[in-house]
Each structure stands twice: as structure tokens, then as C-alpha cells.
Amino acid sequence: MERFQIYLKQNSVDTLDEVARLIGVSRSHLIREAIDGAVDRIGNILATIAPIEKSKYQNLNSLIGITKTKNNTTLSENVDDIYYK
């Protein structure tokens, strides 16, 4: 994790502090959760408009549990082999 400085409106800080107090977490935790959620949504949007480069398929495959084989195949090719043979 890396440290960054951000500027927030006082109303936002007051709201974060109140929520943090009510649920027993830190303001920083709430900010991280909010940013991580926003980045996940932005990533999903980006994935629909920008195709993944072929060189990045291995990273995707490792995230979803596809094991590396001698013939580097993409997930879609594996699915095609299963359903269209």
C-alpha cells in the first residue's frame, strides 16, 4: 500500500467521521473502500470498451485458475473447445 494525499470537502470529512464512529472503523479505511469500489467499477467499464491484449491473457488466466499449458490458449478458446466439439 502506498500513501497519497487527497483533498476532501469538510462535509465529506464530517460524514466519513460519523460513519467511521458508528461502525468502528477508521476514516482511512472508509476512503480506501470507497476508492477500491470505484476503481472496480471503472475497471469493469474499461474491460467492456478496451479489449485485453493477448500478452495479458496469462495474468487473467492465473486469476481465474486456468493452469498454464504447453499451448498457450485463451479462456475463450478453451470454452470453444468444450462446447463446440
C-alpha positions, -999 to +999 in steps of 0.1 A: +000+000+000+013+034-009+005+067+008-012+096-011-026+130+000-061+139-011-083+169-005-119+165+007-147+189+014-154+194+050-189+180+047-174+148+032-149+145+061-177+151+087-199+124+071-169+099+069-161+106+105-197+100+116-199+067+097-165+056+109-175+062+145-208+043+141-193+012+126-160+013+144-135+017+115-111+045+106-118+073+081-089+060+061-105+026+059-137+041+045-119+061+019-099+031+008-130+010+005-148+037-015-119+042-039-114+005-043-151+001-052-150+029-077-118+015-093-135-019-096-165-003-114-142+017-136-122-014-144-154-033-154-164-004-177-129-003-192-130-040-198-161-037-220-146-009-242-109-019-244-101-054-253-074-072-233-041-075-251-032-111-259+000-108-238-021-102-207-043-133-210-018-153-189-024-129-160-062-132-165-059-170-166-039-171-134-065-150-116-094-173-126-075-206-120-066-217-156-034-236-155-006-229-179-003-255-207+023-260-235-001-245-259-009-210-245-046-207-252-070-181-241-100-188-220-124-183-249-106-209-269-108-233-241-146-227-238-150-231-275-132-265-274-155-277-247-188-266-261-183-267-299-167-301-305 
